[in-house]
Every structure is written in C-alpha cells, then in structure tokens.
C-alpha cells in the first residue's frame, strides 16, 4: 500500500497538478514519491488534473495510480465533464465502467458517451435507467435505447418495459410531445405495467398506456395511441374518461364504438363514475375558515361534466345504481354543486328516459337534498317532483290557512252574514243578488266562502206548490 503523503507534500503535489507542471509531476513520480494524499484534503491529483483538462497529465497520473477507487471516481468525474477522450483514457487504464451508474451517463445528454458505455458493458437494466431518463425528458436517450434493444435481444423485453413505463407516465401527465416521441421509438401502448413509484409486485395495480391516457384532459393523447375497436377493449376505457368529466375524450370513445351500458343490470358504469365525480368539482375557499371549505360548484364550473352526462345519455346510457352506496355517491356529488346543476341533470334524465321516477325521487328525496334544492322548488314542480321539506309543507299550509282566514274576515267585514242568510231563505237568490249589484252566481260564491247555507235546487218550486220543505239549516260559525 502506497505511503500517504504529509499535508505539506500533498498540497505541493496538488499545486503542481493544478498549474499543469507535467514534467515536475513526472519527476515526482520517478523519484518514487507517492500519489496518495490525506483524506481530509477531499481531492486527488487525478481529480485536479481532470479539472484542468490536461490530457497528458491525466494519462501520466492514471498510469501510476494504484487505487481502483480513485480511478473509478475519476471516471465518474470525466462523465460529468462530458469528456469522451478522458473517459476512454481512464477506462483503458483500469477505470471500471460498472462504477458509473448508467443513469448518470444518460444525464449528460451526449449520445456518443452513452453509446460508449453501452458498448463497454454498462448495466442498462438495473433500476431501469432508460425509463428514468425518459421521465426526465432526455431526448438523446431515445435512439441509443432503440439500438440497444435491437442489439440485445436477450433482454429486449426488459428494455421494452422501460419505454412502456415512460409512455404510461406521459400519457397520464398529458404530454403529447413525449407520447409521440416514445411511440416513434417503439413503446407499446397496450402493455400493462406499473407507473413510476408504484408497487411493481402488485399486478392488480398495473395499467396500460391506453388506460393512463384516459386520465388526461387532452383527448389527442389517446388519439395518438391509435386505439382500435377491433383490437382494444375500448368499453373499459369509457368509465375512467367519464369519471374525470372529460367530454371530448368520452365523445371520441363513443365515436369509436364504446358501449356505455356495461353493467349486469343494464346500467352504465360510465354514468355512475361521472355522477360521483361532481363532488370533486367544488372549489375550496381557503378564506372562509382556517382549514378551507368547499364552495358549491356552479353550473358553469361543471359544464364539462354536464356535457359528458349528455353525451352518454344521447347514446342511451342508463342510470341504474347497484345499491344504496352508489345512490349516495351520486347524491354527495350533486350536493357539492349549486341547485341548478341537479335540476339540469334530472331534466336530462327525464328527457332521455335514462332512469326510473323512483330512482330519481330517491336521489332528491332526502331532507338535506330538499333543503339544498329550495331555490328551485318551482322548477322541480314543473318536472313533476315535490322537493319541499316537511317543515316547508307545514309552513305553507299555515300560511294558506292564515291567508284564508284573513280573506274570510275581510269578506265578513264587507257583507252581513246574518242578513244575507235571512234574505236568501226569504226569496230566491236571483232577487237578492240584484240588490247587491251582482249576479246570483257571484252571490253564491260569497255565500260559499262565508259558510252561508243556501236553499237547495227546486226549493222555491216546492214552496210555491205547497209541498213539504227540508229543514232550514242554522247559520254556522264562520271560523270554527
């Protein structure tokens, strides 16, 4: 093991390297002096020489360097400096290609350096370096990846998965440029696998790029993947697109032939997911409380989701909740929106006969929902739904009764009940009505409102004929 230089000796050697004194360094080595500097200096002569870019000095030092660790660290430094000539020099004198993580090579964005490492045995499988590079949008990794896949057929499947994983990532993120680049490179949109940071040992969570694209608002992402109704199960893509309220994407899938009614009961899971998603449209107002509180989403705010519902209904989608839970999820979603949203939705459901009256009544029939829909009670009544709360029904009846009694008192103040009663039982109502300046029909209505009993039909004819007459009823209390 070489002797470690003293601090004074080491600093002298490092100074010679820094100023490029090639011959002095050569003499230093020829004199049998060590190149091993104390650890506390945190550098080496080889590192200092690399920083100067002095090729001959680097060559002299690496030829006489005994430490493999120093050579490997120097190789890592040469990669970061993007010096291919220095990399070749260090590797030719013992620097280990495996000591540099291949992702660090990809990070330098130099195709020549990338190819050099690939040609000298770099590990391009462990930790999926190509996938990471693609995620970081390193374009210079694309062509080397293609070349590597063609050259190494034994690990082509593992290389393919790296590109496929990146494609799923960019489909989810909605990056059309990188989706196009990866499709050009040869990524497969139909292979299922994990997303970045997902559990790779849980196949239940695997998705394809086609499914990942349904999370993007830009339907061009999915369109770029060129889904085929004959080849792909596009029906399974529809619920996720609808759940996100992405109308243009839903429209595209429906044009491809996706069928909305996919549930065993004949209903549409896409419609279920879309209704549940209304709850996520409500904005959070952080100025109302310390923790923020959701404000009700306006009809404008959820216009895209309402359009999604309309597109599904136009394709005969049926809303048939499987259980009370699904009904509650839809209720919660609509409760986070302004009342006009629920009104529009129910109107569309009725128009397209997408649900039963009982199901719709269950949706809007809870006390909380009725209170929520109070501003649009009249509009719901025109649709055939009574969304008044019990308290409101009682209050309306109380008000109606109060109004009726006020009307009676007002009418009783204008007309003497006892007098009218005596008059209409003394002579025909037509004669009495003339004295009051109205028709017999008008006087009859007043008698009805004031609870004044009137002679029955044929009473006066029977009286003129001397026939027995029915007993005259007593005048009842007006407000009993």
GIZIWO-V720449 format. One record per residue. RES is the residue in one small letter. PHI is phi in whole degrees, 0 to 359 (none if undefined). PSI is psi as a letter, one per 20 degrees, with the letter a starting at -180 (NA if undefined). NEAR is the number of other ideal C-beta (glycine too) atoms within 10 Angstrom. Layout:
res = [RES	RES]
phi = [PHI	PHI]
psi = [PSI	PSI]
near = [NEAR	NEAR]
//
This chain:
res = [x	x	x	x	x	x	x	x	x	x	x	x	x	x	x	x	x	x	x	x	x	x	x	x	x	x	x	x	x	x	x	x	x	x	x	x	x	x	x	x	x	x	x	x	x	x	x	x	x	x	x	x	x	x	x	x	x	x	x	x	x	x	x	x	x	x	x	x	x	x	x	x	x	x	x	x	x	x	x	x	x	x	x	x	x	x	x	x	x	x	x	x	x	x	x	x	x	x	x	x	x	x	x	x	x	x	x	x	x	x	x	x	x	x	x	x	x	x	x	x	x	x	x	x	x	x	x	x	x	x	x	x	x	x	x	x	x	x	x	x	x	x	x	x	x	x	x	x	x	x	x	x	x	x	x	x	x	x	x	x	x	x	x	x	x	x	x	x	x	x	x	x	x	x	x	x	x	x	x	x	x	x	x	x	x	x	x	x	x	x	x	x	x	x	x	x	x	x	x	x	x	x	x	x	x	x	x	x	x	x	x	x	x	x	x	x	x	x	x	x	x	x	x	x	x	x	x	x	x	x	x	x	x	x	x	x	x	x	x	x	x	x	x	x	x	x	x	x	x	x	x	x	x	x	x	x	x	x	x	x	x	x	x	x	x	x	x	x	x	x	x	x	x	x	x	x	x	x	x	x	x	x	x	x	x	x	x	x	x	x	x	x	x	x	x	x	x	x	x	x	x	x	x	x	x	x	x	x	x	x	x	x	x	x	x	x	x	x	x	x	x	x	x	x	x	x	x	x	x	x	x	x	x	x	x	x	x	x	x	x	x	x	x	x	x	x	x	x	x	x	x	x	x	x	x	x	x	x	x	x	x	x	x	x	x	x	x	x	x	x	x	x	x	x	x	x	x	x	x	x	x	x	x	x	x	x	x	x	x	x	x	x	x	x	x	x	x	x	x	x	x	x	x	x	x	x	x	x	x	x	x	x	x	x	x	x	x	x	x	x	x	x	x	x	x	x	x	x	x	x	x	x	x	x	x	x	x	x	x	x	x	x	x	x	x	x	x	x	x	x	x	x	x	x	x	x	x	x	x	x	x	x	x	x	x	x	x	x	x	x	x	x	x	x	x	x	x	x	x	x]
phi = [none	295	289	280	293	289	299	293	296	297	295	295	297	297	293	298	293	294	267	77	279	299	290	296	293	298	293	302	290	296	281	85	282	280	255	272	261	301	297	293	283	57	203	221	302	295	295	296	294	298	297	281	77	280	300	295	293	300	298	300	289	292	292	252	279	265	275	293	297	296	297	293	293	293	295	299	293	297	295	295	276	58	259	297	296	291	299	299	296	294	294	293	247	110	295	269	302	292	284	255	305	298	296	293	292	295	293	278	63	246	301	293	294	300	294	301	294	298	285	246	87	297	274	257	251	301	64	48	297	295	298	295	296	296	299	277	63	271	296	292	271	293	293	302	297	298	296	293	295	291	281	248	295	291	239	300	295	290	293	299	297	296	291	296	297	295	297	299	298	286	295	295	283	78	262	296	300	283	298	295	297	288	295	297	291	120	292	258	285	257	280	265	187	280	275	299	72	276	286	287	264	240	301	297	264	288	223	262	296	300	291	298	293	287	275	270	287	271	291	295	299	295	299	295	282	55	295	234	299	281	258	248	274	289	299	284	279	296	301	292	296	291	300	274	66	263	299	296	290	297	299	297	293	295	295	285	112	296	261	287	271	241	272	303	273	89	274	247	291	297	292	303	293	294	294	297	287	301	293	270	273	290	287	262	261	280	267	275	219	297	258	87	218	290	267	291	285	282	298	294	298	256	301	294	289	297	295	299	300	299	299	293	294	294	260	68	294	244	261	227	303	288	203	295	299	296	296	295	298	294	299	297	298	289	294	276	245	292	304	301	294	296	300	298	295	297	301	293	299	293	301	261	52	271	207	277	299	297	294	294	295	296	293	252	265	285	304	295	292	297	296	296	269	308	296	239	303	298	293	291	298	292	271	96	239	263	252	283	284	300	297	290	299	298	295	295	295	297	294	296	293	296	292	297	292	298	297	294	297	295	291	293	288	268	235	277	299	298	294	298	300	295	291	286	265	261	207	305	297	298	290	294	299	296	291	266	68	212	279	296	294	298	292	298	294	296	299	295	293	270	55	260	296	242	298	283	296	85	299	286	292	295	294	292	274	74	278	300	249	293	294	287	289	283	283	284	293	288	243	272]
psi = [p	q	p	p	q	r	h	g	g	g	h	g	g	h	h	g	h	h	j	k	m	g	h	g	h	g	h	g	g	h	i	j	q	q	j	o	q	q	h	i	i	k	r	q	h	h	g	h	h	h	h	h	j	o	g	h	g	g	g	g	g	h	h	j	p	i	p	h	h	g	g	g	h	h	g	h	g	h	g	h	i	k	n	h	h	h	g	g	g	g	h	i	k	i	p	p	h	i	i	o	p	h	h	h	g	h	i	i	k	o	h	g	g	g	h	g	h	h	i	k	k	q	o	j	g	p	j	m	h	h	g	g	g	g	h	j	l	n	h	i	i	g	g	h	g	g	h	g	h	h	h	m	h	h	k	h	h	h	h	g	h	g	h	h	g	h	g	h	g	h	g	g	i	k	n	h	g	h	g	g	g	h	h	h	h	j	q	o	i	i	p	p	a	q	r	p	j	r	o	i	j	n	h	h	j	q	r	r	h	g	h	h	h	i	i	q	h	o	i	h	g	h	h	h	i	m	q	p	h	h	h	q	m	i	h	i	h	g	g	g	g	h	h	i	k	n	g	h	g	g	g	g	h	h	h	i	j	p	p	h	n	j	q	h	j	i	a	o	h	g	h	g	h	g	h	h	i	h	h	i	i	p	q	p	o	i	i	h	r	h	i	q	q	p	q	p	p	r	h	g	h	j	h	h	h	h	h	g	g	g	g	g	h	h	k	k	q	p	o	n	p	h	a	h	g	h	g	h	g	g	g	h	g	h	h	j	r	q	h	h	g	g	g	g	g	g	g	h	g	g	g	j	l	i	r	q	h	g	g	h	h	h	g	j	i	q	g	g	h	g	h	h	j	g	i	k	g	g	h	h	h	h	i	j	p	o	k	q	r	g	h	h	g	g	g	h	h	g	h	g	g	h	h	g	h	g	g	g	g	g	h	h	h	h	p	o	g	h	g	h	g	h	g	i	i	h	r	q	h	h	h	g	h	h	h	j	k	r	r	h	g	g	h	h	g	g	h	g	h	j	l	o	q	q	q	r	p	j	g	h	g	h	h	h	i	j	r	q	q	q	p	p	q	q	o	r	q	g	n	NA]
near = [7	12	10	13	20	11	12	8	16	21	14	14	24	19	12	20	28	15	11	15	16	15	10	14	22	15	12	20	16	10	7	7	16	17	21	19	23	13	7	7	12	8	13	25	28	26	18	22	27	26	13	13	13	20	14	11	22	26	17	20	26	23	12	18	22	12	16	12	11	20	21	18	18	28	23	17	19	24	23	13	14	13	20	16	11	23	27	15	19	27	19	11	16	15	24	15	20	12	14	23	16	23	19	13	26	25	17	19	13	17	15	12	21	26	17	18	23	19	11	13	10	20	13	26	15	10	11	22	22	28	23	19	25	27	17	12	13	17	13	15	29	21	13	21	27	15	14	20	21	11	13	14	9	7	13	13	10	15	23	17	20	24	25	22	25	29	29	30	21	26	31	19	15	15	17	16	10	20	29	14	18	27	18	10	18	16	27	17	23	14	18	15	20	17	16	13	7	14	11	14	7	9	10	5	13	16	19	21	29	23	20	24	30	25	19	22	13	17	19	16	25	29	15	18	22	11	20	10	13	6	9	17	10	21	18	15	24	28	21	20	30	33	23	21	23	25	23	18	27	30	18	19	27	21	9	17	10	23	15	25	18	16	16	7	9	9	21	26	21	31	29	23	20	30	27	19	19	26	18	15	20	20	13	10	11	10	6	11	8	6	7	12	12	14	14	16	21	15	14	11	17	27	15	15	26	21	16	28	27	18	20	27	22	13	18	13	27	20	25	19	21	13	7	10	9	18	18	15	17	24	23	14	24	25	19	19	24	20	21	17	25	23	21	18	27	23	14	16	22	15	10	18	10	22	20	13	11	9	15	19	13	18	23	20	14	15	10	10	19	20	13	21	23	12	11	19	16	8	16	20	12	9	14	11	21	12	25	18	17	9	11	14	11	11	12	11	10	10	10	10	10	10	10	12	12	10	11	15	11	9	14	15	8	8	15	12	17	9	11	20	20	13	18	21	17	9	11	13	21	12	12	20	19	12	9	13	8	14	13	15	10	12	24	16	12	17	19	11	15	19	16	24	15	16	18	10	7	10	16	15	9	14	13	8	8	7	9	6	12	9	5	11	12	7	16	11	6	15	9	5]
//
